[in-house]
Amino acid sequence: MILMYIFETYLDLRQHAALKRPTLPKTLKGVISQEKFEKSRAYSLDKSYFNFVHEFVTILLDSAILFYGILPLFWKKSGSFLVLVGLNEENEIFHTLAFLAGVMIWSQITDLPFSLYSTFVIEARHGFNKQTTWMFFRDLFKGICLAILLGPPIVSAIILIVQKGGLYLAIYLWAFMFVLSLVMMTLYPVLIAPLFNKFTPLPEGELREKIEKLASFLHFPLKKLFVVDGSTRSSHSNAYMYGFFKNKRIVLYDTLIQQHEETSLCCRAFIDDFLMCVSSDRLCMALIHFILGEGNKNMQPLFLALQK
């Protein structure tokens, strides 16, 4: 653990040194202005300093937990708690759930100051944070409630598989986690994500027509287009896709729509997915033909995305 921390810190120091260079890299000249580069560099440096402190405190806490035997103490106290509430401490499922509840409470307490500082100091300093304190703690409460609701059935299933799995334990656990991953990937955008953000269909208009046209041209099975109110929490922009087989959906952050031209939106919305599912020749030709068809208005987002 300590060796891994040292290695990762070494990599972070190299990245930090690169961030401190004030000159605009040659590959970005003509792509972004010096002013935007300075703002980006200042934000990245602040996050880098914060990461050093966070990781140092984390390794100190983790080392103390191992050195002083905090986890065995948690396990013992969780058994005492079960006896106190009238449950059998010999029940492995109950005991494990009580233990994990204690660990989760500890993690929330120790990580809360860092989350608050990251959100309300660093993000706010650079004009990204839009969250209120009430919204921050409301989301935190919702996350804890979801963990309480979803955690026990999953943990109980894993313990039962371990108890009953026998020689094929590893295969059963792999199969369970694989199915669980598929279920969560399906349910999260439909049932869980709407608990934190509002999703609305992308209104009819030129942008929607262009995305649907590009999807049709690339044989992308686009079923629905949504806009999420990301601006209620942050001015950062993003876009993502989800769905399986012939049922794909795209979600655009409202901040992305506000900040970028429509051509760059189309490129960014599709490039990550098609790098994985079509040949590079077909992808490049399709996007190049599309952008040329738009009058070559904005090639920079495509170049930046391809460089990634």
Secondary structure, 3 states (H helix, E strand, C coil): CHHHHHHHHHHHHHHHHHHCCCCCCHHHECCECHHHHHHHHHHHHHHHHHHHHHHHHHHHHHHHHHHCCHHHHHHHHHHHHHHHCCCCCCCHHHHHHHHHHHHHHHHHHHHHHHHHHHHHHHHHHCCCECCCHHHHHHHHHHHHHHHHHHHHHHHHHHHHHHHHCHHHHHHHHHHHHHHHHHHHHHHHHHHHHHHCCCEEECCCCHHHHHHHHHHHHCCCCEEEEEEECHHHCECCCCEEEEEECCEEEEEEEHHHHHHCCHHHHHHHHHHHHHHHHCCHHHHHHHHHHHHHHCCCCCCHHHHHHHHC
